[in-house]
Amino acid sequence: MWAFFRLIRASWTFGIIMFSYLWQLLLQKLFGEKRLAKRWERIHERNAKRLYKGCVKLRGVYIKMGQVLSIMGTFLPAPFMRELEKLQDQVPPQPYKTVQRAVREALGDTPEALYKTFDQSPVAAASLGQVHSATTHEGEHVAVKVLYPNVKTIIRVDLRVIGWCMAVYKRFMPVGQLDRFLEQLRDMLERETDLAHEARCIERMTANFEDDPDVLFPAVHADLSSATVLTMTFMDGVKISDKGALERLELKPEEVADKLIKVFYKQVFYDRYFHADPHPGNFFVQRGDEGQVRLVVLDLGSACPVRDNLVQGMLSVLSGFLTKNDDQVLVGIETMGFVGEGGDRKLLEETVKRYFQKLLDLDLTDLSKINTQTAAEFINPELKTREIRKVMKAVQYPMGWFYVERAALIMFGLSAQLAPTMNTIEVGFPYIMKFLAENPMPVAKPASAPAAAGAA
């Protein structure tokens, strides 16, 4: 019954948002596009607030969805981006009895019997589960991650509503294969609600960094773990975004950012297996014996491989940027799979070149000097509404890009907080050069050539 009421509540929230857009389109047909152009911004702002409030009330998948949408500026109006940025994946914890029941159902006994000690108050709570501090009978300090009961059912109901909303949204902003976003959101949630999968991810990532003693991962206790409970080594450290704590450890934020970016580049371009949810809460920092930065990496349930065409395309875009070749930038976009079939490719090329020129005009040596007005000018490609719709029809959402875009935006945003003047391309250059030495770069094609990489 609760699932039915949740479905109704979510449908009502999204229904109001959709109805307001339908009403705007009707008014636009009656009074003309020019007279109602300014009204669009007010509608976007009003509906962005409605969506934010709905996500907060519904929690669970909706908070996760809002976080994802807030960092993916591919197909949402700016007011939505600003409003959804307020969402934090921190919610009031579930009662201890709920956690106790979940552990008993997963491992066959109560936390009090399975562990020497088990703190009833969690050290962290999120939308899908929470983490408790405990001690094994052998005396080891461990962290116990427990998924909330019925989380699979909640996800199934919520994704049904989100799918309905996506189907309606495509009528307003016809991005090619937008349903891939929903597919990859569903895939991400399936990963994050299978703790046995997370245990395997931890083991694989640990192996990838076995030669680097300054990148640490928790060790999994298989005998105290299942698909819904994960027991692992309790990892100490200070939060990576806490500059005061870093200063007390006598570590420079620039050194921490340098280590963070090198780890990310290695994952993407060398290992081809990366942390797809690198938000600040998933990184701790320790000071090594010789004063070096030690990075503790947590919450690896969303870790996944990188598709080859995405890596090739990203390097092609990067090569075009470094050599000031906008044709190379476009072929990189094609290689990644952004160019849809049957769209206005010429208009897409013109738009890419406008963005490219704006990017060249920016001073990227110090991100802290990029003010709001400059950023807004970069985001706005000076296209009319009809042209934007044409461009969106020429664009599709590549398979696998959901994870890469999300991780890159979070990662580089975090590094910019720590070290605004850091040149992230220069830091990752060794990994880029190693890849270029082993793999041929896609060649820029003439502007009249067909988009051969339309499908990722």
Number of C-alpha atoms within 10 A of each C-alpha: 6 8 14 9 10 16 18 13 15 19 18 13 17 18 15 14 19 17 11 15 17 13 10 16 17 12 14 16 10 9 11 12 13 9 10 15 12 10 12 13 14 12 15 19 17 15 22 22 16 17 21 19 16 19 22 16 13 16 19 20 23 23 25 20 19 26 20 20 18 20 19 15 14 12 13 14 13 16 17 22 18 14 19 23 15 12 19 14 17 13 17 10 19 15 11 13 10 13 26 16 16 22 27 15 14 17 17 12 15 16 21 12 12 18 18 15 17 19 15 15 15 19 13 16 19 20 20 24 22 22 22 20 20 25 19 16 12 8 11 14 17 24 22 26 24 27 25 22 17 11 16 16 11 17 18 13 16 20 21 13 16 18 15 13 16 16 13 14 15 14 9 13 17 20 22 20 17 19 16 17 19 17 14 16 19 16 13 19 19 16 18 21 24 19 23 18 18 21 24 15 21 22 15 14 20 18 12 15 17 12 9 12 10 18 19 21 22 20 16 19 16 12 9 17 21 19 16 22 26 25 26 23 18 17 19 10 15 20 18 25 21 14 16 13 15 21 11 9 16 13 19 17 22 17 13 22 26 20 19 23 20 16 18 21 22 19 21 22 23 15 15 15 20 26 27 24 23 25 19 16 16 15 19 20 26 24 17 13 8 6 11 16 25 21 24 21 22 19 22 25 24 22 24 20 16 20 17 13 22 23 18 22 24 18 22 27 24 18 18 20 18 12 11 14 16 21 21 24 27 26 27 29 25 28 27 28 25 24 31 25 18 10 18 17 22 13 15 21 17 14 18 18 18 16 18 19 15 17 14 12 10 15 10 16 13 14 16 12 13 13 9 9 9 12 12 11 12 18 14 11 16 13 11 9 11 9 15 17 16 19 24 21 22 23 28 23 24 25 20 20 20 20 23 20 17 20 20 20 15 17 21 18 16 20 25 19 16 21 21 21 16 18 15 20 13 9 16 18 13 14 17 19 13 12 17 15 10 8 10 9 16 18 11 18 13 9 13 8 9 13 21 13 18 20 19 19
